[in-house]
Amino acid sequence: MASNLTLTFIGCGNMGSAILSGILDASTLTSTQIPCPFSRIIACTKTPQSAERLATRYKDHKSPITLDFLADSNTSAASQSDVVILGCKPYLVDAVLAEPGLADALAGKLVISIIAGKTINVLSEAISKNQSQASAAGTVVARAIPNVAASIRESMTVIELPSPSPSKENSEIITWIFSQIGQTKIISPDLFDCGSMLMASIATMSVAVDGILDGCVAEGMKRSEASEMTAQCLLGLAKLLQEGQHPAMLRESISSPRGCTIQGLLAVEKAGVRSAFAESVIAGTEHLKKLQGKEKE
């Protein structure tokens, strides 16, 4: 994998900042097997105030990476970059890619979109449409959807690579970036919408957690104590799932005859919770497909 590359963020909000922080932290570690490929990072924001906030936040960073925070300078930053992370709001994508000279500046670059609801084809066409005839070099567009746990380096990021497949170097760069904020999974285009919704389901699962906490409070427990214990239960569940435990086998192993666990399970099954969670993934995936003009296969 190449080194001394320049990375630009076009849009550096909460998720962009989480990725930036992960890269900076990784670049300070000398024990990592794969060194940081970037020697310079440019973060572009819409307003000078946002750029100033980022500059203040990272002014004491220990990374050897050179940082620049710019406002309203997408084209200039992209022209100096090898890799661009597109992280603006979905409704701003068309206007951003139509900025004078930006599409030409992206020619021959690796562009990674972290924007939900915008396919690789849509982004590639928008870039091509705004490029001048002089821009013969093709832009490589990939997309990745992390989740909110990126802020604590515990995200699961789903990645879609373009077809034909990008170079080994580009694939390694994409995987390296998102490995700094958690785990990664490359999935096929036909499953990417489902994968994106699965990343968002951390919000859906928080509803279940909130209900459990309400039950504890109703029984007299302090919410803070219940939250602490529930968090550890969830960590334990995550570890068991990672080790290959099937949820059904897990439920069976802790449900004793006439026990409290089976009573709790019967209560949630009676309320249709299982089908509600399944429907949340299905409904969210179908909504993404509609936003992108896809038909259900």
C-alpha positions as CSV (number, residue, x, y, z in Angstrom):
1,M,0.0,0.0,0.0
2,A,1.3,3.4,-0.9
3,S,2.4,6.0,1.7
4,N,2.7,9.7,1.8
5,L,-0.8,10.1,0.3
6,T,-3.1,13.1,0.8
7,L,-6.6,12.5,2.0
8,T,-9.4,15.1,1.7
9,F,-12.7,15.1,3.6
10,I,-15.5,17.0,1.7
11,G,-17.8,17.5,4.6
12,C,-16.4,16.7,8.0
13,G,-19.3,16.4,10.5
14,N,-19.7,13.9,13.2
15,M,-18.9,10.8,11.1
16,G,-16.1,12.5,9.2
17,S,-14.6,13.6,12.5
18,A,-14.8,10.1,14.0
19,I,-12.9,8.7,10.9
20,L,-10.4,11.6,11.1
21,S,-9.7,10.9,14.8
22,G,-9.3,7.2,14.2
23,I,-6.7,7.8,11.4
24,L,-4.8,10.3,13.6
25,D,-4.7,7.8,16.5
26,A,-3.5,5.0,14.2
27,S,-0.8,7.2,12.8
28,T,0.8,7.6,16.2
29,L,1.1,3.9,16.8
30,T,4.4,2.3,15.9
31,S,3.3,-1.3,16.6
32,T,0.7,-1.6,13.9
33,Q,1.4,-4.1,11.1
34,I,0.1,-1.8,8.4
35,P,1.4,1.8,8.6
36,C,-0.8,4.8,7.9
37,P,-0.8,5.6,4.2
38,F,-1.5,9.3,4.7
39,S,1.0,12.1,5.4
40,R,-1.5,14.9,5.0
41,I,-5.2,15.3,5.6
42,I,-7.4,18.2,4.4
43,A,-10.8,18.7,6.0
44,C,-13.2,20.9,4.0
45,T,-16.3,22.4,5.7
46,K,-19.1,24.6,4.4
47,T,-18.4,27.5,6.8
48,P,-15.3,29.1,8.3
49,Q,-16.8,28.6,11.8
50,S,-16.9,24.9,11.3
51,A,-13.3,24.8,10.0
52,E,-12.3,26.9,13.0
53,R,-14.0,24.5,15.4
54,L,-12.2,21.5,13.9
55,A,-8.9,23.3,14.0
56,T,-9.4,24.0,17.7
57,R,-10.4,20.5,18.4
58,Y,-7.3,19.0,16.8
59,K,-4.7,21.7,17.5
60,D,-2.9,19.5,20.1
61,H,-3.0,16.2,18.2
62,K,0.2,14.1,18.4
63,S,0.0,12.6,14.9
64,P,2.8,13.3,12.4
65,I,0.1,13.9,9.8
66,T,-0.2,17.5,8.5
67,L,-3.7,18.8,9.0
68,D,-5.4,21.6,7.1
69,F,-8.9,22.8,7.8
70,L,-10.5,24.8,4.9
71,A,-13.9,26.3,4.3
72,D,-15.6,26.4,0.9
73,S,-12.4,25.1,-0.8
74,N,-13.5,21.7,-2.1
75,T,-12.0,22.0,-5.6
76,S,-8.7,23.2,-4.4
77,A,-8.4,20.5,-1.8
78,A,-9.5,17.7,-4.1
79,S,-6.9,18.8,-6.7
80,Q,-4.2,18.2,-4.1
81,S,-5.5,14.9,-2.9
82,D,-5.0,11.2,-3.8
83,V,-8.1,10.0,-1.9
84,V,-11.4,11.9,-1.2
85,I,-14.0,11.0,1.4
86,L,-17.4,12.4,0.3
87,G,-19.2,13.1,3.6
88,C,-21.6,16.0,2.8
89,K,-25.4,15.8,3.5
90,P,-27.2,13.7,0.9
91,Y,-29.3,16.7,-0.3
92,L,-26.1,18.7,-1.0
93,V,-24.4,16.0,-3.2
94,D,-25.6,17.3,-6.5
95,A,-24.7,20.9,-5.8
96,V,-21.3,19.9,-4.3
97,L,-20.3,17.8,-7.3
98,A,-21.4,20.6,-9.7
99,E,-19.1,23.1,-8.1
100,P,-16.8,24.6,-10.8
101,G,-13.8,22.4,-11.4
102,L,-14.5,19.8,-8.6
103,A,-15.4,16.9,-10.9
104,D,-12.3,17.6,-13.0
105,A,-10.2,17.6,-9.8
106,L,-11.6,14.2,-8.9
107,A,-10.4,12.6,-12.2
108,G,-8.2,9.7,-11.5
109,K,-8.8,9.8,-7.7
110,L,-10.3,7.3,-5.3
111,V,-13.6,8.7,-4.0
112,I,-15.2,7.0,-1.0
113,S,-18.8,8.0,-0.2
114,I,-20.1,7.7,3.3
115,I,-23.5,9.1,2.2
116,A,-26.5,6.9,2.6
117,G,-29.0,6.7,-0.3
118,K,-26.5,7.5,-3.1
119,T,-25.4,4.6,-5.2
120,I,-22.0,4.2,-6.8
121,N,-23.6,4.6,-10.3
122,V,-25.4,7.8,-9.3
123,L,-22.2,9.3,-7.9
124,S,-20.1,8.2,-10.8
125,E,-22.6,9.6,-13.3
126,A,-22.8,12.9,-11.4
127,I,-19.0,13.2,-11.5
128,S,-18.7,12.3,-15.2
129,K,-21.5,14.7,-16.1
130,N,-19.7,17.6,-14.6
131,Q,-16.2,16.8,-16.0
132,S,-14.8,18.5,-19.0
133,Q,-13.7,16.6,-22.0
134,A,-10.1,17.1,-21.0
135,S,-10.6,14.9,-17.9
136,A,-9.8,11.5,-19.4
137,A,-8.8,9.7,-16.2
138,G,-11.6,7.7,-14.6
139,T,-12.7,8.3,-11.0
140,V,-12.9,5.2,-8.8
141,V,-16.0,5.5,-6.6
142,A,-16.6,3.2,-3.6
143,R,-19.0,3.6,-0.7
144,A,-18.9,2.8,3.0
145,I,-21.5,3.1,5.7
146,P,-20.2,3.1,9.3
147,N,-22.4,3.4,12.3
148,V,-22.5,5.8,15.3
149,A,-20.1,3.6,17.3
150,A,-17.3,4.9,15.1
151,S,-16.9,7.6,17.7
152,I,-15.6,5.0,20.1
153,R,-13.8,2.8,17.5
154,E,-16.4,0.1,17.7
155,S,-18.2,0.6,14.4
156,M,-19.1,-2.1,11.9
157,T,-18.7,-0.6,8.4
158,V,-20.2,-2.1,5.3
159,I,-18.2,-1.5,2.2
160,E,-19.3,-1.7,-1.5
161,L,-16.6,-1.8,-4.1
162,P,-17.2,-0.7,-7.7
163,S,-17.3,-3.1,-10.7
164,P,-14.9,-3.8,-12.1
165,S,-13.0,-4.2,-8.9
166,P,-10.6,-1.4,-7.9
167,S,-6.9,-2.0,-7.7
168,K,-5.5,-4.0,-4.8
169,E,-3.9,-0.7,-3.5
170,N,-7.3,1.1,-3.5
171,S,-9.0,-1.8,-1.9
172,E,-6.4,-1.9,0.9
173,I,-6.7,1.9,1.4
174,I,-10.5,1.7,1.8
175,T,-10.3,-1.2,4.3
176,W,-7.5,0.4,6.2
177,I,-9.4,3.7,6.7
178,F,-12.5,2.1,8.2
179,S,-10.6,-0.5,10.2
180,Q,-9.4,2.5,12.3
181,I,-12.9,3.0,13.6
182,G,-13.9,-0.7,14.1
183,Q,-14.6,-3.7,12.0
184,T,-15.3,-3.8,8.2
185,K,-17.3,-6.1,5.9
186,I,-17.3,-5.9,2.1
187,I,-20.7,-6.9,0.8
188,S,-22.2,-7.2,-2.7
189,P,-24.2,-4.3,-4.2
190,D,-27.5,-6.2,-4.0
191,L,-27.2,-6.5,-0.2
192,F,-25.7,-3.1,0.5
193,D,-29.0,-1.4,1.3
194,C,-29.8,-4.2,3.8
195,G,-26.3,-3.8,5.2
196,S,-26.8,-0.1,5.5
197,M,-30.0,-0.6,7.4
198,L,-28.3,-3.1,9.6
199,M,-25.8,-0.5,10.5
200,A,-28.6,1.9,11.4
201,S,-30.3,-0.7,13.5
202,I,-28.2,0.2,16.4
203,A,-30.9,2.9,16.9
204,T,-33.6,0.3,16.7
205,M,-32.0,-1.8,19.3
206,S,-31.7,1.2,21.6
207,V,-35.5,1.1,21.8
208,A,-35.4,-2.3,23.3
209,V,-32.7,-1.2,25.7
210,D,-34.8,1.8,26.8
211,G,-37.8,-0.5,27.4
212,I,-35.7,-2.8,29.6
213,L,-34.4,0.2,31.6
214,D,-38.0,1.4,32.1
215,G,-38.9,-2.0,33.5
216,C,-36.0,-1.9,35.9
217,V,-37.0,1.6,37.1
218,A,-40.6,0.4,37.5
219,E,-39.3,-2.3,39.8
220,G,-37.3,0.2,41.9
221,M,-33.8,0.2,40.4
222,K,-32.0,3.4,39.6
223,R,-31.7,4.0,35.9
224,S,-28.0,4.6,36.1
225,E,-27.4,1.3,37.7
226,A,-29.7,-0.6,35.4
227,S,-27.9,1.1,32.4
228,E,-24.5,0.0,33.7
229,M,-25.6,-3.6,34.1
230,T,-27.5,-3.7,30.8
231,A,-24.4,-2.4,29.0
232,Q,-22.3,-5.3,30.4
233,C,-25.1,-7.8,29.4
234,L,-25.0,-6.4,25.8
235,L,-21.2,-6.7,25.7
236,G,-21.5,-10.3,26.8
237,L,-24.1,-11.0,24.2
238,A,-22.0,-9.4,21.5
239,K,-19.0,-11.7,22.5
240,L,-21.2,-14.8,22.5
241,L,-22.5,-13.9,19.0
242,Q,-19.0,-13.3,17.7
243,E,-18.0,-16.7,18.9
244,G,-20.8,-18.2,16.8
245,Q,-23.6,-18.7,19.4
246,H,-27.0,-18.8,17.7
247,P,-29.6,-16.6,19.4
248,A,-32.1,-19.4,19.7
249,M,-29.6,-21.7,21.3
250,L,-28.6,-19.0,23.7
251,R,-32.2,-18.4,24.7
252,E,-32.7,-22.1,25.2
253,S,-29.6,-22.5,27.4
254,I,-30.8,-19.9,29.9
255,S,-34.5,-20.7,30.0
256,S,-35.2,-23.0,32.9
257,P,-38.6,-24.7,33.5
258,R,-40.9,-22.4,35.4
259,G,-38.2,-19.8,35.4
260,C,-38.3,-16.0,35.1
261,T,-36.4,-16.0,31.8
262,I,-39.0,-17.9,29.9
263,Q,-41.7,-15.6,31.3
264,G,-39.9,-12.6,30.0
265,L,-39.4,-14.3,26.6
266,L,-43.1,-15.1,26.4
267,A,-44.0,-11.5,27.2
268,V,-42.0,-10.2,24.3
269,E,-43.2,-12.9,21.9
270,K,-46.8,-12.1,22.8
271,A,-46.1,-8.4,21.9
272,G,-44.7,-9.4,18.5
273,V,-41.3,-7.9,19.2
274,R,-39.5,-10.3,17.0
275,S,-41.5,-9.5,13.9
276,A,-41.4,-5.8,14.7
277,F,-37.6,-5.9,14.6
278,A,-37.6,-7.9,11.4
279,E,-40.0,-5.5,9.8
280,S,-37.8,-2.5,10.9
281,V,-34.9,-3.9,8.8
282,I,-37.2,-4.7,5.8
283,A,-39.0,-1.3,6.0
284,G,-35.7,0.6,6.2
285,T,-34.2,-1.3,3.4
286,E,-37.2,-0.8,1.1
287,H,-37.1,3.0,1.9
288,L,-33.5,3.1,0.8
289,K,-34.3,1.4,-2.4
290,K,-37.1,3.8,-3.1
291,L,-34.8,6.8,-2.4
292,Q,-32.4,5.4,-5.0
293,G,-35.1,4.5,-7.5
294,K,-34.6,0.8,-7.2
295,E,-37.3,-1.8,-7.7
296,K,-37.5,-4.7,-5.3
297,E,-36.3,-7.9,-6.9
